[in-house]
Amino acid sequence: MASESTTPQPKVVVHHLNDSRSQRILWLLEELEVPYQVKRYNRTSNMTAPKELFAISPLGKSPVITDGDITLAESGAIVEYIINKYGRSQDKPPDSGKVHDMYFTHYSEGSFMPLLVQQLIFNIIPKRAPFFLRYLLSYIFNSITSQLVTPELKKHKNMIETHLSKTGEWFAGGDHPTAADYMMSFPLEALVSENPEMLGPKAAEFIKRVQSRPAYKRGLEKGGDYAYAKL
C-alpha cells in the first residue's frame, strides 16, 4: 500500500526579530515565492535581541537564515544569496543597472545606516542617563547631531533623490525590485520614523511603492509587529 504524500517542509528558515532588518528578507522571499518558515524572536526590555539568537549565530543578530546546512547572517549577504539561488530573471538588474544595484546594495548598510544608527544612539544616551545628567547630555548630543549627523544626512537625501529621478521606480532602473531595493527599503523606512524631514519626494514614492506591493503585505502578516511600516 502506497503511503500518503506529505508536503515537504520549507528549507529556508528566517530567524526574525521584530522591528528589524529581517522584515525585508520576508518581503524578498514573498516576492520570489520561495517557501520559508519564520521563527520569531522578540526584543528585550532594552530593545536588544534575546539570548536565544546566540544559539543560531555567534553575534546574536537578526536577520539570520538557515537553508539546509547553511547558516547565514548579514542582510546584504542574505539578499544576494537568496536572489542568486532562487531568483528569476526579473529579480536581477538589467545590464544598464548592474552597477547601480551593486552600489546601493552595499551603500545601504555601509554608508547610510551608520548615520541613522549614530542618530539613534545620540538620542538614546540622554534618555538612559541618570536623571540629573539628562538635560546636559541632551544639549550635548543634540548639538553633535545638528553639527555632524544632520549635514551628512542632507547629502545622502540629495544623492538618493538625484538617483531615483534618473532611474525611475527602482534603484537599478528596471521594472521590478532587485537587491538594492530590498536593502534600501529598511533605512528609508527607518528615516520615515526617526527623521521624516530627511525623506525626499522620490524616496517617499519609493517607500509607498514598496509598501503597496502584495508580497510586502504578506511579509508583514508573517513577520508580526513592525513599527516602520508607515509613511
Residue frames relative to the residue before (quaternion, step in Angstrom):
aa qw qx qy qz dx dy dz
M 1.0000 0.0000 0.0000 0.0000 0.00 0.00 0.00
A 0.4170 -0.7237 0.4937 0.2421 3.55 -0.78 1.04
S 0.4279 -0.6918 0.5171 0.2664 3.55 -0.99 0.80
E 0.5646 -0.6008 0.4463 0.3478 3.54 -1.18 0.62
S 0.4684 -0.6706 0.4944 0.2941 3.55 -1.02 0.81
T 0.1964 -0.7683 0.5993 0.1100 3.52 -1.10 0.67
T 0.5016 -0.6415 0.4894 0.3120 3.53 -1.14 0.65
P 0.4138 -0.7190 0.4883 0.2710 3.62 -0.66 1.01
Q 0.4833 -0.6572 0.4983 0.2934 3.52 -1.11 0.72
P 0.5599 -0.5987 0.4367 0.3706 3.62 -1.03 0.66
K 0.4301 -0.6945 0.5113 0.2670 3.55 -1.01 0.81
V 0.6975 0.4693 -0.2760 0.4660 3.58 0.99 -0.83
V 0.0426 -0.7680 0.6390 -0.0012 3.53 -0.85 1.04
V 0.1862 -0.7701 0.6027 0.0948 3.57 -0.85 1.01
H 0.2238 -0.7459 0.6160 0.1187 3.55 -0.71 1.12
H 0.0663 -0.8772 0.4682 -0.0837 3.46 0.06 1.49
L 0.1688 -0.7693 0.6128 0.0648 3.55 -0.81 1.12
N 0.5040 -0.6597 0.4574 0.3187 3.56 -0.90 0.89
D 0.8416 0.1322 -0.1331 0.5066 3.58 -1.18 0.69
S 0.5649 0.6024 -0.3820 0.4150 3.56 0.87 0.89
R 0.7335 -0.4217 0.3279 0.4202 3.49 -1.40 0.05
S 0.5771 0.6256 -0.3851 0.3567 3.60 1.09 -0.49
Q 0.5083 0.6449 -0.4357 0.3685 3.61 1.19 -0.29
R 0.6578 0.5076 -0.3328 0.4460 3.60 0.98 -0.70
I 0.5818 0.5550 -0.3832 0.4545 3.61 1.18 -0.38
L 0.6267 0.5192 -0.3349 0.4749 3.59 1.06 -0.70
W 0.6207 0.5270 -0.3375 0.4723 3.58 1.01 -0.82
L 0.6566 0.5223 -0.3118 0.4459 3.59 0.86 -0.95
L 0.6893 0.4806 -0.2895 0.4583 3.60 0.80 -0.97
E 0.6292 0.5157 -0.3327 0.4770 3.58 1.07 -0.68
E 0.6400 0.5204 -0.3304 0.4588 3.60 0.95 -0.81
L 0.7343 0.4206 -0.2302 0.4805 3.57 0.93 -0.89
E 0.3422 -0.7673 0.4692 0.2719 3.58 1.34 -0.18
V 0.3181 0.7293 -0.5246 0.3029 3.52 1.01 0.94
P 0.4263 -0.6874 0.5119 0.2894 3.64 -0.74 0.91
Y 0.1183 0.7973 -0.5827 0.1038 3.57 -0.90 0.87
Q 0.3170 -0.7128 0.5947 0.1944 3.50 -1.35 0.32
V 0.2562 -0.7546 0.5847 0.1518 3.57 -1.03 0.79
K 0.0765 -0.7461 0.6590 0.0563 3.52 -0.98 0.93
R 0.2329 -0.8308 0.4968 0.0937 3.56 -0.37 1.26
Y 0.0798 -0.7434 0.6628 0.0403 3.50 -1.26 0.72
N 0.2449 -0.7749 0.5669 0.1346 3.57 -1.04 0.76
R 0.5472 -0.6269 0.4531 0.3198 3.52 -1.08 0.78
T 0.5024 -0.6270 0.5030 0.3185 3.55 -1.23 0.53
S 0.7145 -0.4280 0.3222 0.4500 3.58 -1.29 0.00
N 0.6732 0.4607 -0.2855 0.5030 3.59 1.24 -0.41
M 0.5048 -0.6837 0.3808 0.3644 3.57 1.38 0.21
T 0.5052 0.6186 -0.4441 0.4060 3.58 1.19 0.41
A 0.6153 -0.5429 0.4139 0.3942 3.56 -1.28 0.29
P 0.5163 -0.6491 0.4512 0.3294 3.61 -1.05 0.63
K 0.6578 -0.5489 0.3550 0.3742 3.54 -1.23 0.52
E 0.5439 0.6388 -0.4032 0.3655 3.61 1.15 -0.49
L 0.6032 0.5756 -0.3625 0.4163 3.59 1.10 -0.55
F 0.5853 0.5861 -0.3768 0.4146 3.59 1.15 -0.49
A 0.5936 0.5625 -0.3669 0.4434 3.57 1.19 -0.39
I 0.6809 0.4625 -0.2695 0.4999 3.57 1.26 -0.42
S 0.7983 0.0257 0.0407 0.6003 3.55 0.92 -0.97
P 0.5411 -0.6786 0.3814 0.3182 3.63 -0.80 0.92
L 0.6806 0.4613 -0.3015 0.4829 3.63 1.16 -0.40
G 0.3848 -0.7632 0.4544 0.2510 3.57 1.26 -0.13
K 0.4791 0.6719 -0.4286 0.3678 3.58 1.09 0.70
S 0.2128 -0.7351 0.6244 0.1567 3.53 -1.34 0.28
P 0.5249 -0.1292 -0.8401 -0.0446 1.57 -2.11 1.33
V 0.0624 -0.7088 0.6980 0.0807 3.43 -1.45 0.44
I 0.0930 -0.7707 0.6235 0.0929 3.57 -1.05 0.69
T 0.1628 -0.7058 0.6682 0.1698 3.47 -1.36 0.36
D 0.0066 -0.7756 0.6298 -0.0428 3.53 -0.99 0.93
G 0.7796 -0.1485 0.0450 0.6067 3.54 0.07 1.31
D 0.8203 -0.1806 0.1617 0.5180 3.57 -0.71 -1.09
I 0.6074 0.5794 -0.3407 0.4235 3.57 1.28 -0.15
T 0.0573 -0.7411 0.6679 0.0381 3.53 -1.06 0.89
L 0.0236 0.8286 -0.5521 0.0901 3.55 -0.64 1.14
A 0.1298 -0.7655 0.6277 0.0554 3.54 -0.96 0.99
E 0.6708 0.4824 -0.4031 0.3933 3.56 -1.44 0.00
S 0.4793 -0.7181 0.4309 0.2624 3.54 -0.54 1.26
G 0.6848 0.5022 -0.3026 0.4327 3.57 0.78 -1.00
A 0.6577 0.5016 -0.3069 0.4708 3.56 0.95 -0.86
I 0.6502 0.5194 -0.3130 0.4576 3.58 0.99 -0.83
V 0.6535 0.5114 -0.3159 0.4600 3.58 0.90 -0.93
E 0.6804 0.4790 -0.2986 0.4675 3.58 0.85 -0.92
Y 0.6386 0.5333 -0.3273 0.4479 3.59 0.96 -0.83
I 0.6899 0.4856 -0.2899 0.4519 3.58 0.82 -1.00
I 0.6751 0.4809 -0.3068 0.4678 3.59 0.89 -0.88
N 0.6571 0.5089 -0.3208 0.4542 3.61 0.94 -0.81
K 0.7353 0.4227 -0.2402 0.4723 3.59 0.98 -0.80
Y 0.8303 0.2370 -0.0786 0.4982 3.56 0.83 -0.98
G 0.5290 0.6866 -0.3926 0.3075 3.58 1.22 -0.31
R 0.3693 -0.6847 0.5866 0.2250 3.51 -1.34 0.51
S 0.7285 -0.4214 0.2799 0.4618 3.58 -1.22 0.08
Q 0.6864 0.4961 -0.2984 0.4401 3.61 0.97 -0.79
D 0.6161 0.5518 -0.3444 0.4443 3.60 1.26 -0.24
K 0.6729 0.4433 -0.2815 0.5211 3.55 1.32 -0.09
P 0.5736 -0.6400 0.3810 0.3409 3.58 -1.01 0.72
P 0.5391 -0.5599 0.4916 0.3926 3.58 -1.21 0.36
D 0.6898 -0.4842 0.3298 0.4254 3.56 -1.21 0.42
S 0.6675 0.5200 -0.2989 0.4413 3.57 1.01 -0.83
G 0.7557 0.3893 -0.2063 0.4846 3.58 1.20 -0.44
K 0.3770 0.7633 -0.4709 0.2313 3.60 1.23 0.08
V 0.6710 0.4789 -0.3070 0.4755 3.59 0.94 -0.81
H 0.6147 0.5321 -0.3433 0.4704 3.61 1.02 -0.75
D 0.6587 0.5194 -0.3088 0.4484 3.56 0.92 -0.94
M 0.6623 0.4974 -0.3003 0.4730 3.57 0.92 -0.91
Y 0.6677 0.5203 -0.3117 0.4316 3.57 0.87 -0.95
F 0.7540 0.4060 -0.2430 0.4556 3.60 0.64 -1.06
T 0.5405 0.5892 -0.4044 0.4440 3.59 1.19 -0.37
H 0.7490 0.3697 -0.2083 0.5088 3.59 0.94 -0.86
Y 0.5921 0.5862 -0.3556 0.4234 3.59 1.09 -0.66
S 0.6070 0.6133 -0.3591 0.3556 3.58 0.94 -0.88
E 0.7776 0.2792 -0.1491 0.5433 3.58 0.95 -0.89
G 0.6671 0.5364 -0.3118 0.4123 3.59 1.08 -0.58
S 0.8142 0.2103 -0.0888 0.5339 3.58 1.03 -0.78
F 0.7279 0.4717 -0.2476 0.4317 3.56 0.88 -0.98
M 0.7218 0.4670 -0.2669 0.4355 3.58 0.66 -1.10
P 0.6025 0.5575 -0.3965 0.4112 3.68 0.91 -0.60
L 0.6273 0.5248 -0.3448 0.4606 3.61 1.04 -0.66
L 0.6703 0.4922 -0.2984 0.4684 3.57 0.94 -0.87
V 0.6361 0.5122 -0.3258 0.4763 3.57 1.06 -0.72
Q 0.6108 0.5393 -0.3470 0.4643 3.60 1.01 -0.76
Q 0.6669 0.5047 -0.3032 0.4566 3.55 0.85 -0.95
L 0.6451 0.5236 -0.3143 0.4593 3.57 0.98 -0.86
I 0.6687 0.4947 -0.3021 0.4657 3.58 0.90 -0.92
F 0.6577 0.5086 -0.3147 0.4579 3.59 0.93 -0.86
N 0.6532 0.4997 -0.3054 0.4800 3.57 1.17 -0.55
I 0.6790 0.5084 -0.2857 0.4459 3.58 1.06 -0.79
I 0.6080 0.6138 -0.3656 0.3464 3.60 0.89 -0.93
P 0.6978 0.4509 -0.3174 0.4573 3.68 0.69 -0.86
K 0.6507 0.5377 -0.3224 0.4284 3.58 1.02 -0.77
R 0.7394 0.3950 -0.2231 0.4975 3.58 1.10 -0.62
A 0.5035 0.6455 -0.4229 0.3885 3.57 1.28 0.03
P 0.6484 -0.4680 0.3998 0.4480 3.60 -1.23 0.23
F 0.6577 -0.5745 0.3198 0.3676 3.55 -1.02 0.86
F 0.7023 0.4953 -0.2841 0.4252 3.58 0.85 -0.95
L 0.6839 0.4645 -0.2859 0.4845 3.61 1.27 -0.23
R 0.4935 0.7198 -0.4144 0.2582 3.57 1.20 -0.40
Y 0.6617 0.5096 -0.3302 0.4399 3.60 0.85 -0.88
L 0.6718 0.4963 -0.2990 0.4616 3.58 0.88 -0.93
L 0.6886 0.4759 -0.2883 0.4651 3.57 0.87 -0.93
S 0.6010 0.5489 -0.3600 0.4560 3.59 1.06 -0.65
Y 0.6489 0.5146 -0.3099 0.4669 3.54 0.96 -0.88
I 0.6769 0.5053 -0.2936 0.4475 3.57 0.87 -0.98
F 0.7474 0.4149 -0.2393 0.4604 3.58 0.74 -1.04
N 0.5835 0.5358 -0.3828 0.4753 3.60 1.13 -0.44
S 0.6394 0.5203 -0.3186 0.4679 3.55 1.06 -0.77
I 0.6413 0.5175 -0.3193 0.4680 3.57 0.98 -0.86
T 0.6521 0.5226 -0.3131 0.4513 3.56 0.93 -0.90
S 0.7021 0.4788 -0.2806 0.4462 3.57 0.81 -0.98
Q 0.7257 0.4440 -0.2466 0.4641 3.58 1.05 -0.71
L 0.8008 0.3130 -0.1401 0.4911 3.57 1.02 -0.78
V 0.7528 0.4035 -0.2240 0.4693 3.59 0.84 -0.93
T 0.6835 0.5220 -0.3036 0.4101 3.58 0.75 -1.03
P 0.6585 0.4930 -0.3397 0.4560 3.66 0.84 -0.78
E 0.6505 0.5064 -0.3219 0.4656 3.58 1.02 -0.73
L 0.6361 0.5274 -0.3316 0.4553 3.58 0.98 -0.80
K 0.6141 0.5430 -0.3489 0.4543 3.59 1.05 -0.68
K 0.6260 0.5270 -0.3361 0.4663 3.59 1.03 -0.75
H 0.6677 0.4975 -0.2986 0.4663 3.55 0.95 -0.89
K 0.6135 0.5500 -0.3412 0.4524 3.56 0.99 -0.82
N 0.6917 0.4835 -0.2837 0.4554 3.58 0.81 -0.98
M 0.6492 0.5207 -0.3213 0.4518 3.57 1.00 -0.81
I 0.6649 0.5004 -0.3011 0.4657 3.58 0.94 -0.90
E 0.6499 0.5171 -0.3177 0.4576 3.58 0.96 -0.86
T 0.6528 0.5125 -0.3142 0.4609 3.57 0.93 -0.87
H 0.6609 0.5136 -0.3101 0.4509 3.56 0.95 -0.89
L 0.7096 0.4600 -0.2777 0.4558 3.60 0.75 -0.99
S 0.5969 0.5560 -0.3706 0.4441 3.59 1.12 -0.51
K 0.6935 0.4576 -0.2653 0.4892 3.59 1.23 -0.46
T 0.7654 0.3997 -0.2062 0.4603 3.58 0.96 -0.85
G 0.5030 -0.6703 0.4264 0.3404 3.60 1.16 -0.35
E 0.8683 -0.1357 0.0795 0.4705 3.54 -1.05 -0.80
W 0.8175 0.2002 -0.0595 0.5367 3.59 0.93 -0.90
F 0.6530 -0.5822 0.3309 0.3537 3.54 -1.13 0.68
A 0.7193 0.4043 -0.2573 0.5029 3.60 1.08 -0.58
G 0.5610 -0.6689 0.3548 0.3348 3.57 1.27 0.10
G 0.5381 0.6246 -0.4119 0.3881 3.60 1.21 0.09
D 0.5857 -0.5735 0.4353 0.3723 3.55 -1.27 -0.37
H 0.7205 0.3294 -0.2092 0.5732 3.58 1.28 0.31
P 0.5539 -0.6187 0.4223 0.3634 3.62 -1.00 0.66
T 0.1388 -0.7634 0.6269 0.0698 3.53 -1.16 0.75
A 0.7989 -0.3075 0.1933 0.4794 3.59 -1.29 -0.07
A 0.6398 0.5490 -0.3343 0.4214 3.59 0.92 -0.88
D 0.6718 0.5064 -0.3029 0.4478 3.58 0.97 -0.82
Y 0.6331 0.5076 -0.3357 0.4784 3.59 0.99 -0.76
M 0.6868 0.4864 -0.2869 0.4576 3.57 0.93 -0.87
M 0.7069 0.4651 -0.2719 0.4582 3.60 0.94 -0.82
S 0.5296 0.6610 -0.4157 0.3313 3.59 1.13 -0.44
F 0.7000 0.4890 -0.3029 0.4232 3.60 0.82 -0.91
P 0.6928 0.4539 -0.3277 0.4546 3.67 0.70 -0.83
L 0.6495 0.4968 -0.3360 0.4674 3.61 1.03 -0.63
E 0.6235 0.5050 -0.3431 0.4884 3.60 1.07 -0.63
A 0.6355 0.5179 -0.3282 0.4693 3.58 1.01 -0.77
L 0.6207 0.5443 -0.3348 0.4543 3.57 1.07 -0.73
V 0.6004 0.5549 -0.3524 0.4555 3.58 1.05 -0.75
S 0.7137 0.4699 -0.2526 0.4539 3.55 0.93 -0.93
E 0.8015 0.3428 -0.1510 0.4661 3.56 0.85 -0.98
N 0.8171 0.0555 0.0256 0.5733 3.60 1.04 -0.67
P 0.0321 -0.8742 0.4832 0.0359 3.62 0.75 1.00
E 0.5971 0.5749 -0.3731 0.4167 3.60 1.11 -0.52
M 0.6500 0.5057 -0.3137 0.4726 3.58 1.25 -0.28
L 0.5694 0.5685 -0.3899 0.4479 3.58 1.27 0.13
G 0.2851 -0.7785 0.5404 0.1435 3.54 -0.56 1.19
P 0.6944 -0.4991 0.3168 0.4103 3.61 -1.24 0.31
K 0.6498 0.5047 -0.3314 0.4617 3.61 0.97 -0.72
A 0.6480 0.5022 -0.3126 0.4798 3.58 1.02 -0.79
A 0.6273 0.5276 -0.3346 0.4649 3.59 1.05 -0.74
E 0.6340 0.5138 -0.3243 0.4784 3.58 1.00 -0.78
F 0.6227 0.5433 -0.3345 0.4530 3.56 1.03 -0.79
I 0.6739 0.4908 -0.3003 0.4635 3.60 0.84 -0.94
K 0.6380 0.5130 -0.3299 0.4701 3.60 0.95 -0.81
R 0.6429 0.5285 -0.3173 0.4547 3.57 0.99 -0.85
V 0.6526 0.5068 -0.3070 0.4723 3.57 0.97 -0.89
Q 0.7421 0.4513 -0.2450 0.4309 3.57 0.69 -1.08
S 0.6401 0.5193 -0.3312 0.4593 3.58 1.22 -0.29
R 0.5395 0.6418 -0.4064 0.3632 3.60 1.21 -0.26
P 0.5501 -0.6348 0.4279 0.3337 3.62 -0.91 0.87
A 0.6407 0.5305 -0.3348 0.4427 3.59 0.99 -0.78
Y 0.6218 0.5305 -0.3364 0.4678 3.59 1.04 -0.75
K 0.6710 0.5017 -0.2975 0.4578 3.57 0.92 -0.92
R 0.6336 0.5120 -0.3369 0.4721 3.58 1.02 -0.71
G 0.6261 0.5375 -0.3336 0.4560 3.57 1.04 -0.75
L 0.6299 0.5282 -0.3299 0.4641 3.58 1.05 -0.75
E 0.6426 0.5324 -0.3248 0.4451 3.56 0.95 -0.85
K 0.7144 0.4447 -0.2568 0.4754 3.56 0.98 -0.83
G 0.7060 0.4903 -0.2665 0.4360 3.57 1.07 -0.69
G 0.4102 -0.7191 0.4741 0.2999 3.59 1.12 -0.53
D 0.8523 -0.1571 0.0948 0.4898 3.55 -1.25 -0.49
Y 0.1254 0.7643 -0.6201 0.1251 3.54 -0.95 1.00
A 0.3080 -0.8234 0.4523 0.1502 3.53 -0.18 1.34
Y 0.6940 0.5200 -0.2743 0.4156 3.58 1.17 -0.51
A 0.5091 0.6485 -0.4265 0.3721 3.61 1.22 0.09
K 0.5502 0.5658 -0.4117 0.4556 3.55 0.65 1.15
L 0.0968 -0.7745 0.6211 0.0704 3.52 -1.28 0.41
